[in-house]
Amino acid sequence: MKESDRIDAMATGLRANGVEVEDGADWWIVHGRGAGGVAGGACCATHLDHRIAMSFLCLGLSTQNPVRIDDGGPITTSFPIFMNLMRGLGAKVDEVGA
């Protein structure tokens, strides 16, 4: 039993950011958009899962518009240096309430 349905959460967040995704109960197909082809701009639900949160922040490195997440707390707990590593890659990370 997983805490969250990661396949659904990822497919939902990718779609919200302009990526075409086909998915089923235990699979998905992501259609490529090419360099700079993903609009971004959505706020993604992390379902308190650090893997989902980090994935969407990484997506934001290549989108036309910023990608936001609803809660970064689980990242801090499981991977405390992640935000600094993202900044080292050139990401602009604004932590609300930090």
C-alpha positions in Angstrom: 0.0 0.0 0.0 1.5 3.3 -1.1 0.9 6.6 0.7 0.0 8.1 -2.7 -0.8 7.0 -6.2 2.4 8.3 -7.8 1.5 7.3 -11.3 -1.8 9.3 -11.2 -0.1 12.2 -9.3 2.7 12.5 -11.9 0.3 12.1 -14.9 -2.0 14.8 -13.4 0.9 17.2 -12.8 2.5 16.7 -16.2 -0.8 17.3 -17.9 -1.3 20.5 -15.8 2.0 21.7 -17.1 1.2 21.0 -20.8 2.6 17.5 -21.3 0.5 14.9 -23.1 0.3 11.7 -21.0 -1.6 8.5 -21.5 -1.9 6.4 -18.3 -3.5 3.3 -16.8 -3.5 1.6 -13.5 0.2 0.7 -13.6 1.7 2.3 -16.7 2.0 5.6 -18.6 3.3 7.0 -21.9 4.7 10.5 -21.9 4.8 12.2 -25.3 7.9 14.3 -25.8 7.6 18.0 -26.5 11.2 18.9 -27.5 13.5 21.4 -26.0 11.5 24.3 -24.5 8.2 22.7 -25.6 6.6 22.3 -22.1 4.6 25.3 -21.0 4.8 24.7 -17.2 3.1 27.3 -15.0 1.0 24.9 -12.9 1.1 24.2 -9.2 1.4 20.4 -8.6 0.1 18.4 -5.8 2.8 16.4 -4.1 0.6 14.3 -1.8 3.4 14.7 0.8 5.7 12.6 -1.4 9.2 13.9 -1.7 9.8 12.0 -5.0 6.8 13.7 -6.6 7.8 17.1 -5.3 11.4 16.7 -6.5 10.3 15.5 -9.9 8.1 18.5 -10.5 10.8 20.9 -9.4 13.2 19.2 -11.8 10.6 19.6 -14.6 10.7 23.3 -13.9 14.3 23.4 -15.0 13.1 23.0 -18.6 9.7 24.6 -18.8 8.7 28.0 -20.3 7.1 29.1 -17.0 7.9 28.2 -13.4 6.5 25.0 -11.9 5.2 25.2 -8.3 4.6 22.5 -5.8 2.1 22.6 -3.0 4.4 21.4 -0.2 8.2 21.0 -0.1 8.4 19.9 3.5 8.9 16.2 2.7 11.9 17.1 0.6 13.6 18.8 3.5 13.1 15.7 5.6 14.4 13.2 3.1 16.9 15.1 1.1 17.9 18.3 3.0 20.4 19.6 0.4 18.1 19.2 -2.6 17.2 22.9 -2.8 20.8 23.9 -2.7 21.7 21.4 -5.4 18.8 22.8 -7.6 20.1 26.3 -7.1 23.5 25.0 -8.1 22.0 23.9 -11.4 20.6 27.4 -12.0 17.1 26.9 -10.6 15.4 29.9 -9.0 13.7 28.4 -6.0 11.5 30.5 -3.8 10.5 28.8 -0.6 7.3 30.3 0.7 7.1 30.4 4.5 10.8 29.4 4.9 
